[in-house]
Amino acid sequence: MAVAAAPKRQDTRKFFENLSGAGKSIAVLTSGGDAQGMNAAVRAAVRMGLYVGAKVFFIHEGYQGMVDGGDNIEEASWESVSSMLQVGGTVIGSARCKEFRSHEGRLKAAHNLVKRSITNLCVIGGDGSLTGANLFREEWSSLLDELLQKGLIDQEATRANSELHIVGMVGSIDNDFCGTDMTIGTDSALHRIIEVVDAIMTTAQSHQRTFVLEVMGRHCGYLALVSALACGADWVFIPEMPPEDGWEDNMCQKLSENRADKKRLNIIIVAEGAIDGHNKSITPDYIKELVVRCLGFDTRVTILGHVQRGGTPSAFDRILASRMGVEAVLALLEASANTPACVVSLVGNQAVRLPLMECVQMTQEVQKAMDEKKFEEAVRLRGRSFENNLRTYRLLSYRKADSELPNSSFNVAVLNVGAPAAGMNAAVRSAVRVGITEGHKMFSVSDGFEGFYKGQIKEIKWGDVGGWTGQGGSLLGTKRTLPGKHLDKIAEQMRIHNINALLVIGGFEAYVGLLELSSARDKYDEFCVPMVMVPATVSNNIPGSDLSIGSDTALNAITDALESLLQLNEARADYEELCIPMCMLPATISNNVPGTDLSIGADTSLNAIVETCDRIKQSASGTKRRVFIIETMGGYCGYLATVGGLAAGADAVYIYEEPFDIRDLQANVEHLTQKMKTSIQRGLVIRNENCNENFTTDFIYQLYSEEGRGVFDCRKNILGHMQQGGAPSPFDRNFGTKVAAKAMQWITRTLKDSYKGGRVFANSEDTACLLGMRRRAMVFQPVSQLRDETDFVHRIPKEQWWLKLRPLMKILAKYKTSYDVSDSGQLEPVTRVRPRESDTPAAI
């Protein structure tokens, strides 16, 4: 087996080489309802377990297979999980098992595990499945004793299998498990919902119809809430937020107002568990009857049903499940007799380990709070991700009358800069509507900074951004022009339109542009000193002074001091227009902006790459062994190549950030050749467009073709701008909507703090910020402080979190490598008390 090249940079990271699985057996099972991404979790757990030297077993048909034993418990091999990454559902089967709920059933299950020396369980399922696993663990010792007494096992087997370790991964499309921001399958279910909604909106608009859509969520309204945010629905019903009495009239009034604003369709989304304040079920048919009776609108009902569980897992779910699967095996390797059962969760952008039963208990408390009609408590228990979604929906859902708006005289401009990115329009829509709700007058700038200095600025109203959420590209128009050479004209336009704050949405050019504007404010500081002129001229002709120095003594030098002072004051006035709050939202498919782990648009691009790779691999179905060489975009940033490679199951990924030479290429070819001599018939190699100026896509294609001759043949594909187009993914719609809302609230606070003496004046570094996700938190960071974190030549951050995923990708492709476990989750307590709003990170 070929060995991947070692990392070339020095570091002090902690690696997991001392964690060995030799002599251990790990079993993987899926239980309860299926969810897209479960197969990715199974694949990652199996391959990581084999990588560390453990035996790994499938348990088919969930707990039923554990109880029945026999062929249901099957040893797994590396090849047995090939080609399952892109498959929905769970290929090892899932079943609900009444027998496991009985003591006798669990005794049978224990016996079947002991016979194979399995003492480590990886359980992928919902809270019921994980609760059952924890009960099984608590009873383990007594079950072994009982088996010993019955003579089914001997003393040695009891001693060798004395401890049972359990790690859970939550697979549930409902996202109804407390302790994690996202569960495996949720993002894919949102893809199915949004695909249907987008399709329905075109027909609804044609006939001016109202559509009522029922989505899954018997006890949790996450799918309904986020899909309502992602498509700009007119109304949403969820179990956690029953409508107030009189909601029928309020809803009909809103639908009627929207039609009056020339909106040709209405979308209402209903969770299947939606109730009113009296615990009475709200059904799609009741809503349809209400709309027809009160408004006479042509109304249709669509129940999505099990479509939401099916289909290919999204890129997000594949990456999430792969990270969780690897983390679960690490947790099992580190477990001791005193380690409680844990669940691997996602908080922000970080995988963490939480006590399983604390999470289960909190999940059960949500239902208890809802039963007791403590709905605010239920929302809080759902977690910060759910809270932020609900808060944002409330901000955007209802247009207040002008008399209800706060009294604000501020003008805020919004513009897109750089290349288009899916989700930009959702961010603009959110910013405009939140800004109007905050009482501001909102202005749109067409074509970025170029349109700014040309005066392409106009007021934008609430209704102008209707239907923008699902639109790809940039409806405002965007260009790469930087503001540095046009500062005077931009300042003049700011003065003409009285712009008091700026929201810039874009990629690296937007970041550099904001740096230039911020630096111009620093220049303004040079003029911001007291200036006093003392009249000194023999002519005694200075206005404002009856007598000049030198007029009596007939000095020969006539000073132009007044003119110089006026020029200095004008320069100060020019740059004064730039002394306003400025905020940037990273929006680029390359995800190469410093100060953030994720950018608007990157998820949509990843899905385009993954879907294309799936199709390309499938195109060779039934032919001989074949390797595909794929080139992705990203400039010098290898994010799309690396994370896309992890989601698509790539065998090798070449990027600029990890230098490679001809020896590495040769090792990769030999490695792939060995794999192709097994039952594996497809290979995938991804190359970032600027990874190396000499090792081009053509060169790598020719090298693989020549060296693989007789074993496999090659094909190449340059994905190009298809990575930049298409409708935004649910994640990018939701991400753009929420970060823009948060940015506008920051702008409002900063405007109030900066308003003194009848004008806005903001020139401190913390008033020109970038809003980005850093690990677990959304953070406003002064752009001036990010300068040192930036490689301006290659347009990438100097440190990039996703590089830690590369060893994971190599391990899953069967390379020997070092894996950094510095960030591996130590067991953490579940957060129950929410911090103050100012300290609360915005989970996305």
C-alpha positions in Angstrom: 0.0 0.0 0.0 1.4 3.4 -1.0 2.1 5.9 1.8 1.0 9.5 1.5 3.7 12.2 1.8 4.2 13.5 5.3 3.1 17.1 6.0 5.9 19.5 5.1 5.4 22.1 7.8 6.5 21.9 11.4 3.9 21.9 14.1 3.2 21.0 17.7 -0.1 19.2 17.2 -1.2 16.1 19.1 -1.7 13.0 16.9 -3.5 9.8 17.6 -0.8 7.2 16.7 -0.8 6.0 20.4 -4.6 5.1 20.1 -4.6 1.5 18.9 -7.6 -0.7 18.2 -5.7 -3.9 18.2 -7.6 -6.6 20.0 -10.8 -4.6 20.0 -14.0 -5.3 18.2 -16.4 -2.5 17.1 -20.0 -3.0 15.9 -21.9 -0.5 13.8 -25.7 -0.4 13.6 -28.4 1.9 12.4 -31.7 2.0 14.2 -35.0 3.8 14.0 -36.1 5.9 11.1 -33.6 6.1 8.2 -31.8 9.3 7.3 -29.6 10.3 4.3 -26.0 10.3 5.4 -26.2 7.2 7.6 -24.2 5.3 5.1 -21.4 7.9 5.2 -21.3 7.5 9.0 -21.2 3.7 8.6 -18.4 4.0 6.0 -16.3 6.4 8.1 -16.7 4.3 11.3 -15.8 1.1 9.5 -12.8 2.4 7.8 -11.5 4.3 10.8 -11.9 1.2 12.9 -10.0 -0.9 10.4 -7.4 1.8 10.1 -6.5 1.6 13.8 -6.4 -2.2 13.7 -9.7 -3.1 15.2 -12.2 -5.7 14.0 -15.3 -4.1 12.8 -18.8 -5.7 12.4 -22.0 -4.7 10.7 -25.2 -5.4 12.7 -27.9 -5.6 10.0 -31.5 -4.5 10.8 -30.6 -2.6 13.9 -31.4 -4.0 17.3 -33.5 -6.7 15.7 -30.3 -8.0 14.1 -28.5 -7.8 17.4 -31.2 -9.9 19.1 -31.4 -12.4 16.2 -27.7 -12.8 15.7 -26.4 -15.2 13.1 -25.7 -13.7 9.7 -27.1 -10.4 10.9 -23.8 -9.7 12.6 -21.2 -9.7 9.8 -17.5 -8.7 9.8 -16.9 -5.7 7.6 -14.0 -5.2 5.2 -12.6 -2.1 3.6 -14.2 -2.9 0.2 -17.6 -3.7 1.8 -18.3 0.0 2.4 -17.2 1.1 -1.1 -19.7 3.0 -3.3 -22.1 3.6 -0.4 -21.2 7.2 0.3 -23.7 8.6 -2.2 -26.5 6.1 -1.4 -29.4 7.4 0.7 -31.0 5.5 3.6 -29.0 2.8 5.3 -27.6 -0.2 3.3 -27.2 -2.3 6.5 -30.9 -1.9 7.3 -32.8 -0.5 10.1 -35.8 -1.9 12.0 -37.8 -1.1 15.1 -37.4 -3.9 17.6 -40.0 -4.5 20.4 -38.0 -7.6 21.6 -35.0 -5.4 22.5 -37.2 -3.5 24.9 -37.6 -6.6 27.0 -34.9 -8.0 29.4 -35.0 -11.3 27.5 -34.3 -9.6 24.2 -31.3 -7.7 25.6 -30.0 -10.9 27.1 -30.0 -12.5 23.6 -28.3 -9.4 22.2 -25.6 -9.5 24.9 -24.9 -13.2 24.1 -24.6 -12.5 20.4 -22.1 -9.8 21.1 -20.0 -11.8 23.6 -19.7 -14.7 21.1 -17.9 -12.3 18.8 -16.0 -10.4 21.6 -17.8 -7.1 20.6 -17.5 -4.6 23.5 -17.7 -1.3 21.5 -21.0 -0.2 19.9 -21.4 2.7 17.4 -25.2 3.4 17.3 -26.6 5.7 14.6 -30.2 6.6 15.3 -32.6 8.9 17.2 -33.1 9.5 20.9 -35.1 6.2 21.3 -32.3 4.1 19.8 -29.7 5.9 21.9 -31.7 5.5 25.1 -32.0 1.8 24.4 -28.2 1.6 23.9 -27.5 3.3 27.2 -29.9 1.0 29.1 -28.1 -1.9 27.5 -24.8 -0.6 28.7 -26.1 0.0 32.2 -27.3 -3.6 32.4 -24.2 -5.1 30.7 -22.6 -6.5 33.9 -25.8 -8.1 35.1 -26.5 -9.6 31.7 -23.1 -11.2 31.6 -23.6 -12.6 35.1 -26.9 -14.1 34.0 -25.4 -15.6 30.9 -22.6 -17.1 33.1 -25.1 -18.6 35.5 -27.0 -20.1 32.6 -23.8 -21.6 31.3 -24.0 -19.8 28.0 -20.6 -18.1 28.5 -17.6 -19.0 30.7 -15.7 -17.0 33.3 -13.0 -16.0 30.8 -15.6 -14.6 28.4 -17.1 -12.6 31.3 -13.7 -11.2 32.2 -12.7 -10.4 28.6 -16.0 -8.6 27.8 -16.6 -7.0 31.2 -17.0 -3.4 29.8 -19.4 -2.2 27.1 -18.6 1.2 25.5 -21.2 3.1 23.5 -20.9 6.1 21.3 -24.0 7.5 19.5 -24.4 9.5 16.3 -27.8 11.1 15.8 -29.4 10.2 12.5 -32.8 12.0 12.2 -34.2 14.2 9.5 -36.3 16.1 12.1 -33.2 17.6 13.8 -35.1 16.9 17.1 -32.1 15.9 19.3 -30.9 18.5 21.9 -27.2 19.1 22.1 -26.4 19.3 18.4 -27.0 22.0 15.9 -27.6 19.5 13.1 -28.3 15.8 13.0 -27.4 13.5 10.1 -30.0 13.7 7.4 -31.5 17.1 8.2 -29.7 19.0 5.5 -30.6 16.4 2.8 -34.3 16.5 3.9 -34.2 20.3 3.5 -32.8 19.7 0.0 -35.8 17.6 -0.9 -38.3 20.1 0.6 -36.7 23.1 -1.2 -36.6 21.2 -4.5 -40.3 20.7 -4.2 -41.1 24.2 -3.1 -39.0 25.8 -5.9 -40.9 23.6 -8.4 -44.2 24.4 -6.9 -43.5 28.2 -6.9 -43.3 28.3 -10.7 -46.7 26.7 -11.2 -48.2 28.7 -8.3 -47.0 31.9 -9.9 -48.4 31.0 -13.3 -51.9 30.6 -11.8 -51.8 33.0 -8.9 -52.3 30.1 -6.4 -51.8 29.5 -2.7 -50.0 26.3 -1.8 -50.1 24.6 1.6 -47.2 22.2 2.1 -47.0 19.7 4.9 -43.5 18.6 5.9 -42.4 16.1 8.5 -41.9 17.0 12.1 -44.4 15.4 14.4 -42.8 16.8 17.5 -40.2 19.2 16.1 -40.8 22.1 13.7 -37.2 22.5 12.5 -37.8 21.4 8.9 -40.8 23.6 8.6 -39.1 26.6 10.2 -35.9 26.4 8.1 -37.7 25.6 4.9 -40.0 28.6 5.5 -36.8 30.8 6.0 -35.2 29.3 2.9 -38.1 29.9 0.5 -39.6 33.1 2.0 -42.9 31.4 3.0 -45.8 33.7 3.9 -46.7 31.7 7.0 -45.4 28.7 9.0 -47.0 26.5 11.6 -44.7 24.5 14.0 -45.4 22.7 17.3 -43.0 24.9 19.3 -44.8 28.2 18.3 -48.5 27.8 18.2 -50.2 30.8 16.7 -52.1 33.2 19.0 -55.9 33.2 19.1 -57.3 35.0 16.1 -54.5 33.7 13.8 -57.0 32.8 11.1 -57.8 36.5 10.5 -54.1 37.6 10.8 -53.0 35.0 8.3 -55.7 35.9 5.8 -54.9 39.6 6.2 -51.2 38.9 5.5 -52.0 36.8 2.4 -54.3 39.4 1.1 -51.7 42.2 1.7 -49.1 40.2 -0.2 -51.4 39.8 -3.1 -52.1 43.5 -3.0 -48.4 44.1 -3.3 -48.5 42.2 -6.7 -47.2 39.0 -5.3 -48.7 36.3 -7.5 -48.5 33.3 -5.1 -48.6 32.4 -1.4 -46.7 29.6 0.3 -47.8 28.2 3.7 -45.7 25.5 5.4 -47.1 23.3 8.0 -45.2 20.8 10.3 -47.2 17.6 10.6 -47.3 18.1 14.4 -48.6 21.8 14.2 -51.0 22.8 16.9 -52.8 25.9 18.1 -52.7 27.4 21.5 -55.4 25.0 22.7 -53.5 21.9 21.6 -55.8 21.4 18.7 -54.2 20.1 15.5 -53.8 22.4 12.6 -54.0 20.5 9.3 -53.3 21.5 5.7 -56.9 20.7 4.7 -58.2 23.1 7.4 -55.9 25.8 6.2 -57.0 25.3 2.6 -60.7 25.5 3.6 -60.0 28.7 5.6 -58.2 30.4 2.7 -60.8 29.5 0.1 -63.7 30.5 2.4 -62.2 33.8 3.6 -60.2 35.0 0.5 -61.5 32.9 -2.4 -57.9 32.1 -3.5 -57.3 29.1 -5.6 -55.5 26.8 -3.1 -53.8 23.5 -3.3 -52.4 21.1 -0.7 -49.2 19.1 -1.1 -48.0 16.5 1.5 -44.4 15.7 0.9 -44.3 12.5 3.1 -41.4 10.1 2.7 -39.9 12.0 -0.2 -38.1 13.9 2.5 -36.3 10.8 3.7 -35.2 9.6 0.3 -32.6 10.6 -2.3 -28.9 11.2 -2.3 -27.3 12.7 0.8 -26.2 16.3 0.5 -22.5 17.3 0.6 -23.1 18.7 4.1 -24.6 15.4 5.4 -21.7 13.4 3.9 -19.1 15.6 5.5 -21.0 15.8 8.8 -21.5 12.0 8.9 -17.8 11.3 7.9 -16.5 13.6 10.7 -18.9 12.1 13.2 -18.0 8.5 12.2 -14.3 9.1 12.7 -14.9 11.0 16.0 -17.0 8.1 17.3 -14.2 5.6 16.8 -11.8 7.9 18.5 -14.2 8.2 21.4 -14.5 4.4 21.7 -10.7 4.1 21.6 -10.3 6.6 24.5 -13.2 5.2 26.5 -12.5 3.8 30.0 -14.7 1.9 32.5 -15.8 5.3 34.0 -16.6 7.0 30.7 -20.3 7.5 30.3 -22.0 6.8 27.0 -21.5 9.8 24.8 -23.0 11.2 21.6 -21.0 13.0 18.9 -22.6 16.4 18.2 -22.0 19.4 16.0 -21.7 22.8 17.7 -21.1 25.6 15.3 -18.4 24.1 13.0 -16.9 21.8 15.6 -17.5 18.2 16.5 -18.0 17.7 20.3 -18.8 14.8 22.6 -21.7 15.2 25.0 -23.1 12.9 27.7 -25.7 10.8 25.9 -28.3 10.7 28.6 -28.1 14.4 29.4 -28.9 15.1 25.8 -31.7 12.5 25.8 -33.1 14.0 29.0 -33.1 17.5 27.6 -34.8 16.2 24.4 -37.6 14.7 26.6 -37.9 17.9 28.5 -38.8 19.7 25.3 -41.9 17.6 24.8 -42.7 17.9 28.5 -42.5 21.7 28.2 -44.8 21.7 25.1 -47.3 19.4 26.9 -47.4 22.0 29.7 -47.7 24.8 27.2 -44.4 26.3 28.2 -43.5 27.0 24.6 -40.8 29.6 25.2 -39.1 27.1 27.4 -39.4 24.4 24.7 -37.8 26.7 22.2 -34.9 27.5 24.6 -34.4 23.8 25.2 -34.2 23.1 21.5 -30.9 24.9 21.4 -29.4 28.1 20.0 -29.7 27.0 16.4 -33.4 26.6 16.6 -33.7 29.9 18.6 -31.8 31.8 16.0 -33.9 30.4 13.2 -37.1 31.4 15.0 -35.8 34.8 15.9 -34.8 35.5 12.3 -38.1 34.2 11.0 -40.0 36.5 13.3 -37.9 39.5 12.1 -38.6 38.8 8.5 -42.1 37.3 8.6 -44.3 40.4 9.1 -44.0 43.8 7.6 -44.8 46.5 10.2 -46.8 49.5 9.3 -44.8 52.7 9.0 -46.3 54.0 12.3 -45.0 50.9 14.1 -41.4 51.3 12.9 -38.7 52.7 15.2 -37.9 56.4 14.6 -34.6 56.3 12.6 -33.2 58.8 10.2 -30.3 56.5 9.1 -29.6 55.5 5.5 -27.9 52.1 4.9 -26.4 50.9 1.6 -26.1 47.3 0.5 -23.8 46.1 -2.3 -22.3 42.9 -3.7 -18.6 42.8 -4.6 -16.6 40.2 -6.4 -17.8 37.0 -8.2 -21.4 36.0 -7.8 -22.1 33.4 -5.1 -25.4 31.5 -4.5 -27.0 32.9 -1.3 -26.1 36.5 -2.0 -29.7 37.4 -2.9 -31.0 35.8 0.3 -28.6 37.9 2.3 -29.6 41.1 0.5 -33.3 40.3 1.1 -32.7 39.7 4.8 -30.6 42.8 5.2 -33.2 45.0 3.4 -36.1 43.7 5.4 -34.4 43.7 8.8 -33.1 47.2 8.1 -36.6 48.5 7.2 -37.9 46.8 10.4 -35.2 48.6 12.4 -36.5 51.9 10.9 -33.7 52.6 8.4 -34.0 53.7 4.8 -32.3 51.0 2.7 -30.4 51.7 -0.5 -29.1 49.2 -3.1 -25.9 49.7 -5.0 -25.7 48.0 -8.4 -22.4 46.5 -9.7 -20.4 46.8 -6.6 -17.9 49.6 -5.9 -17.9 50.5 -9.6 -21.6 51.2 -9.5 -21.0 53.0 -6.2 -18.7 55.6 -7.6 -20.8 55.9 -10.8 -23.9 56.7 -8.6 -25.9 53.6 -9.4 -27.7 53.9 -6.0 -31.4 53.8 -5.4 -33.7 53.2 -2.5 -34.9 49.6 -2.1 -38.2 48.7 -0.5 -39.7 45.7 1.3 -41.5 44.4 -1.8 -38.5 44.9 -4.1 -36.7 41.9 -2.6 -39.7 39.5 -2.7 -38.8 36.1 -4.1 -35.1 36.7 -4.0 -34.2 34.0 -1.5 -34.2 31.1 -4.1 -32.5 33.1 -6.9 -28.9 32.2 -7.8 -26.2 34.7 -8.7 -26.4 38.4 -7.8 -29.6 40.3 -8.7 -27.9 43.6 -7.6 -25.1 43.0 -10.0 -21.5 42.5 -8.8 -18.0 43.4 -10.1 -14.5 42.9 -8.9 -13.6 46.7 -9.0 -11.8 47.9 -5.8 -12.7 51.3 -4.3 -9.1 52.5 -3.7 -8.8 54.5 -6.9 -12.3 56.0 -6.6 -12.5 57.1 -2.9 -13.3 60.7 -3.7 -16.2 59.7 -6.0 -17.5 57.2 -3.5 -17.3 59.7 -0.7 -19.2 62.2 -2.9 -21.9 59.6 -3.6 -22.1 58.9 0.1 -22.6 62.6 0.7 -25.2 62.9 -2.0 -27.3 60.0 -0.7 -26.4 60.7 3.0 -25.3 57.1 3.5 -24.7 56.4 7.2 -23.7 52.7 7.1 -22.5 50.2 4.6 -23.1 46.4 4.3 -20.8 44.7 1.8 -21.5 41.1 0.7 -18.8 39.4 -1.3 -15.6 37.5 -1.4 -11.9 38.4 -1.3 -12.4 41.6 -3.3 -15.0 42.7 -0.8 -12.6 42.1 2.1 -9.8 44.0 0.3 -12.3 46.8 -0.5 -13.3 47.2 3.1 -9.7 47.3 4.1 -9.1 50.1 1.6 -12.1 52.0 2.9 -10.9 51.4 6.5 -7.4 52.6 5.6 -8.9 55.8 4.0 -10.6 56.5 7.4 -7.1 56.3 8.9 -5.9 58.9 6.5 -8.8 61.0 7.6 -7.4 60.8 11.1 -4.3 62.6 9.9 -6.5 65.7 9.1 -8.5 65.3 12.3 -6.3 67.7 14.3 -7.1 71.2 15.6 -6.3 73.7 12.9 -5.8 77.4 13.7 -4.7 80.1 11.3 -3.1 83.3 12.5 -3.6 86.1 9.9 -0.2 87.3 8.7 -0.2 89.5 5.6 0.8 93.1 4.8 -2.5 93.5 2.8 -4.6 92.9 5.9 -7.1 91.2 3.6 -7.9 88.0 5.6 -11.6 87.7 6.1 -12.6 87.3 9.8 -9.7 89.5 11.1 -9.6 93.3 11.4 -5.8 93.3 11.7 -3.1 91.0 10.4 0.4 90.5 11.7 2.7 92.3 9.4 0.2 94.8 8.1 1.8 97.6 10.1 5.4 96.4 9.5 4.8 95.9 5.7 6.0 92.3 5.6 6.9 91.3 1.9 5.6 87.7 2.1 1.8 87.4 1.4 0.7 84.1 2.8 -1.8 81.7 1.2 -2.4 80.1 4.6 -6.1 80.5 4.3 -6.2 78.6 1.0 -4.0 75.8 2.5 -6.2 75.6 5.5 -9.3 75.3 3.3 -7.7 72.5 1.3 -6.9 70.6 4.4 -10.4 71.0 5.7 -11.8 69.8 2.3 -9.6 66.7 2.5 -10.9 66.1 6.0 -14.5 66.5 4.8 -13.9 64.1 1.9 -12.8 61.3 4.1 -15.3 62.1 6.8 -17.9 60.5 4.6 -16.2 57.2 5.0 -16.3 57.4 8.8 -19.4 55.3 9.1 -20.1 51.7 10.4 -19.1 49.1 7.8 -19.8 45.4 7.9 -18.8 42.6 5.5 -20.5 39.3 5.0 -18.2 36.7 3.3 -19.8 35.3 0.2 -17.6 33.3 -2.2 -17.6 29.8 -3.5 -13.8 29.6 -2.8 -14.3 30.1 0.9 -11.0 32.0 0.9 -11.8 35.0 3.1 -9.9 35.3 6.4 -11.9 35.5 9.6 -14.5 32.9 8.8 -14.7 29.1 8.6 -17.6 29.2 6.1 -18.7 31.6 3.4 -22.1 32.1 1.7 -22.1 30.2 -1.6 -19.5 27.5 -0.7 -22.1 24.9 0.2 -24.0 25.3 -3.1 -20.8 24.9 -5.0 -19.8 21.8 -3.0 -23.2 20.2 -3.8 -22.6 21.0 -7.5 -19.2 19.3 -7.3 -20.4 16.3 -5.4 -23.5 15.7 -7.7 -21.2 16.0 -10.7 -18.7 13.5 -9.3 -21.5 11.1 -8.5 -22.7 11.3 -12.1 -19.3 11.0 -13.6 -18.5 7.9 -11.5 -21.9 6.4 -12.5 -21.2 7.1 -16.2 -18.7 4.3 -16.1 -21.1 1.8 -14.7 -20.6 -1.6 -16.4 -17.4 -0.6 -18.1 -13.8 -1.6 -17.1 -11.9 0.0 -14.2 -11.7 3.7 -14.6 -10.1 6.7 -12.9 -11.5 10.2 -13.2 -9.4 13.4 -12.9 -11.6 16.3 -11.9 -10.5 20.0 -11.8 -12.3 22.3 -9.4 -12.3 26.1 -9.0 -11.1 28.0 -5.9 -8.1 30.0 -7.1 -5.2 29.1 -4.7 -7.6 27.9 -2.0 -8.1 24.2 -1.8 -11.3 24.2 0.2 -13.6 23.1 -2.6 -11.2 20.4 -3.8 -10.6 19.0 -0.3 -14.0 19.1 1.2 -15.6 18.1 -2.1 -13.1 15.2 -2.2 -14.1 14.1 1.3 -17.8 14.3 0.3 -17.4 12.5 -3.0 -15.0 9.8 -1.7 -11.9 11.0 -3.6 -8.7 8.9 -3.7 -6.4 11.9 -3.9 -6.8 15.6 -3.8 -4.1 18.1 -5.0 -4.1 21.6 -3.5 -1.7 24.6 -3.3 -1.6 24.6 0.5 -0.1 21.1 0.6 2.9 21.1 -1.8 3.5 17.9 -3.7 6.2 16.6 -6.1 6.5 13.9 -8.7 7.3 11.3 -6.0 3.9 12.0 -4.3 2.2 11.7 -7.7 3.9 8.4 -8.3 3.0 7.1 -4.9 -0.7 8.1 -5.5 -0.7 6.3 -8.8 0.8 3.1 -7.3 -1.7 3.3 -4.4 -4.6 3.6 -6.8 -3.3 0.8 -9.0 -3.2 -1.6 -6.0 -6.8 -0.6 -5.0 -8.0 -1.2 -8.6 -6.7 -4.8 -8.4 -9.3 -5.5 -5.8 -13.1 -5.4 -6.2 -13.0 -1.6 -6.4 -13.6 -0.3 -10.0 -13.8 3.4 -9.7 -11.1 6.0 -8.8 -11.5 9.7 -8.3 -8.7 12.3 -8.3 -9.5 16.0 -7.7 -7.1 18.8 -8.6 -7.5 22.4 -7.5 -7.1 24.7 -10.5 -4.0 26.5 -9.1 -2.4 23.7 -7.0 0.8 23.7 -9.1 1.7 25.6 -12.3 3.6 22.6 -13.7 1.5 19.6 -12.7 -1.5 20.6 -14.7 -4.7 18.7 -15.1 -3.5 17.4 -18.5 -0.1 16.4 -17.0 -1.8 14.4 -14.1 -4.2 12.8 -16.6 -1.4 11.7 -18.9 0.6 10.4 -15.9 -2.2 8.4 -14.5 -3.1 7.1 -18.0 0.4 5.9 -18.6 1.2 4.4 -15.2 -2.2 2.8 -14.9 -2.0 1.2 -18.4 -3.4 -2.4 -18.3 -5.1 -1.8 -14.9 -7.4 1.1 -15.5 -8.0 3.8 -18.0 -8.5 7.6 -17.3 -10.9 10.4 -18.1 -10.7 14.0 -17.2 -13.3 16.7 -16.6 -12.9 20.4 -15.8 -16.0 21.5 -13.9 -15.7 25.2 -14.6 -18.4 27.8 -13.9 -21.1 25.2 -13.2 -19.7 25.4 -9.7 -20.8 29.0 -9.5 -24.3 28.7 -10.9 -27.6 27.2 -9.9 -30.2 27.9 -7.1 -28.7 28.3 -3.7 -28.7 25.3 -1.3 -31.0 25.4 1.8 -27.8 25.9 3.9 -26.7 28.9 1.9 -30.2 30.4 1.9 -30.5 30.0 5.6 -26.9 31.0 6.4 -27.1 34.1 4.2 -30.5 35.1 5.8 -29.3 34.7 9.3 -25.9 36.4 9.0 -27.4 39.3 7.2 -30.0 39.8 9.9 -27.3 39.7 12.6 -25.2 42.1 10.6 -28.0 44.6 10.3 -28.7 44.4 14.0 -25.0 45.2 14.6 -25.2 48.1 12.2 -28.2 49.5 14.1 -26.3 49.3 17.5 -23.2 50.8 16.0 -25.1 53.6 14.4 -26.7 54.5 17.7 -23.4 54.4 19.5 -21.7 56.6 16.7 -24.5 59.2 16.5 -23.2 62.3 18.2 -23.7 66.0 17.6 -26.4 65.4 15.0 -24.3 63.1 12.8 -22.7 59.7 12.5 -19.0 59.5 13.1 -17.3 56.1 13.4 -13.6 55.7 12.7 -12.5 53.2 15.3 -11.3 49.9 14.0 -14.2 48.0 15.6 -16.7 49.9 13.4 -15.4 48.3 10.2 -15.9 44.6 10.8 -16.3 41.2 9.1 -18.9 38.9 10.4 -17.6 35.3 10.3 -18.0 31.9 11.8 -15.1 30.9 14.1 -15.5 27.3 15.3 -18.5 27.6 17.6 -19.4 31.3 17.3 -20.4 34.0 14.9 -17.9 36.8 15.6 -17.6 40.5 14.4 -13.9 41.0 13.7 -12.2 44.4 12.7 -10.9 43.9 9.2 -7.7 45.7 10.2 -6.9 42.9 12.6 -7.3 40.3 9.9 -4.6 41.8 7.8 -1.9 39.8 9.5 -3.9 36.6 8.9 -4.0 37.1 5.2 -1.7 35.9 2.3 -2.6 38.7 -0.1 -0.4 37.3 -3.0 -2.4 34.1 -3.1 -5.7 35.5 -1.8 -6.0 33.0 1.0 -5.9 33.0 4.9 -2.6 31.9 6.4 -4.4 29.4 8.6 -7.3 27.4 7.3 -9.4 25.0 9.6 -10.3 22.6 6.8 -6.7 21.5 6.3 -7.3 19.3 9.4 -9.9 17.3 7.3 -7.2 16.3 4.8 -5.7 13.5 6.9 -9.3 12.2 7.5 -9.9 12.2 3.8 -6.6 10.2 3.3 -7.4 7.7 6.0 -10.8 7.0 4.4 -9.0 6.5 1.1 -6.7 3.9 2.8 -3.5 6.0 3.1 -1.3 5.9 6.2 -1.0 9.4 7.6 -1.0 11.4 10.8 -4.3 12.6 12.1 -4.4 15.7 14.4 -6.7 15.0 17.3 -5.9 18.2 19.2 -9.5 19.3 18.7 -11.1 15.9 19.3 -13.9 16.4 21.7 -13.3 15.7 25.3 -16.6 14.9 27.0 -18.4 18.2 27.8 -21.5 19.0 29.8 -24.7 20.0 28.0 -25.3 23.7 28.1 -28.7 24.4 29.7 -28.5 28.1 30.5 -28.3 30.4 27.6 -25.7 33.2 27.9 -26.7 36.8 27.5 -27.6 37.8 24.0 -24.4 39.8 23.5 -22.4 36.7 24.3 -24.5 34.2 22.4 -22.9 32.9 19.2 -25.2 32.5 16.3 -25.3 28.9 15.4 -26.0 28.3 11.8 
